[in-house]
Each structure stands twice: as structure tokens, then as C-alpha cells.
Amino acid sequence: MAQKTITRAELSEAVYQKIGLSRTESASLVELVLREISDCIAQGQTVKLSSFGSFVVRDKGQRIGRNPKTGIEVPIEPRRVMVFKPSNILKARINGIDIADEDE
């Protein structure tokens, strides 16, 4: 299966095609949404998008790592990482399962 990467321009074009805003307005809308999500995540907030998933910031403590080339132990500094947790609906769509069929 060939993987395709969707760009901001393609998202903007999809908004343009489906909603009917101008191309400039569509690009601005996509940028605004992505900026708002990014700003919230950078502040450490969880961003939950219903039927899609959640972006969560987690704190990782300091730990000891190992340089694979030399084998020397090195400390890895504490840091924050972002994790995406897909919703059950998105997981089902990825696997080709229609959630509506299971509720019946």
C-alpha cells in the first residue's frame, strides 16, 4: 500500500472544494485551526477532537540511555512529549469497521 502525505495546501483545497470558501479563506481557516491546536498543545493542554482522537502532552523524567555506537551510558534530560491517542471511532475506520453496524 503506497502511503501519501497530505499537506496543508491539500487540506486547504479540500476545504475550498467541500465548503465553498475562497482559496485564501480556506488556507487561512486551516492555518488558524492548526495554530490553535499547536498553541494549546505547547501550553500543555490536552486537545480532544470528538470522533478523531486526543493530543496529550506528557512529562518524561530523566533517565539513563546508552550510546549504541560506543555503549557509554549517558543521561537523557527530562522533557515533554506529545502523544496522539486515536478515538475508537477512528481506530474502527482505519480497520474498515463501520461502528453504526455494531450498534444494531
N, C-alpha and C positions, 0 to 999 in steps of 0.2 A: 504494500500500500504506500503510494507516494504521499509524503507529508507536504502540505502547503502552509506557509506562514502568511497570516492575514496582517496587513499593515494598517496604520492609521488612515491612510488615503483610501484603502478599500473599505474600511468601516464608514468613513465619511461618504463614500459613493453609495454604500448600502442605505444609509440614512437618506441621502438625496433621492434614491430610486423609490424607497418604500414610503417615505413620509412626505416628500414633495417640497422640502425646504430648498433654498438655493444651495449651490455647491459650497459657497462661502459660509452660509449659515450652518450647513451640515458639518463642515470641518470645525467650525467654532464650537458647535454643540458637543462633538466628540472630544475635542480638546478640553472643554470645560468639565465634562464628566470625568475624564481620565485625571485631570489635575485635582479635582475634588477628592477622588478616591486616593490618589497619591498623597495629598496633604493630610488626610485623615490617618492613613497608614503611618506616615512619617511621625505623626504626633503620638503614635502608639495605640490608636483606636482600632477596634475591630470593625471591619466593613462587611456587613451581611447583605447579600443580594438574594432575595427570595427566589427560589427555584433555580438558582445558579450556584451559590456557594458563599464561603466566608474567607476573607483575608484577615489573618490573625498575626500579630507581632508577638514573638516570644523572646524572652531573655535567655541567653545561653551563658552559663558560668565559665570561669576559666578552667582549662583542663590541659593535660599534658598530651601532646601529639608527638609523632615521630617522623623525621625526615626520611622518606622511603629510599632515598639515594644513599645516605650515609648511615642511617639507623640512629642518629643522635636524637635524643629527646629534646623537644622544645615546647615552651609554654604557649598555649593558644589563648589569646586575650578574651575576656568576656565580650559578648557582642549581642546585638539584636538581629533576629532573622524574621523574615516574613514567610508564613506558611499559607497555602491555599487549601481549603477543605471543601471539596465539591459537595453539593447537596445530593440527597438520594435521588431526586428527580433528574439531575444532570448525570449522575452515575448510570441511571437506567437508560437515558437517551444515548449515552456513549455505547452501551451494550445492546442497543436496539430493542429495548423493552418499553412497551407502552404502559405507563403507570395506570392510565384510565382502565385498561383491560383487567388489571389485577384487583381493582376495587369492586368489581362486579361479582 
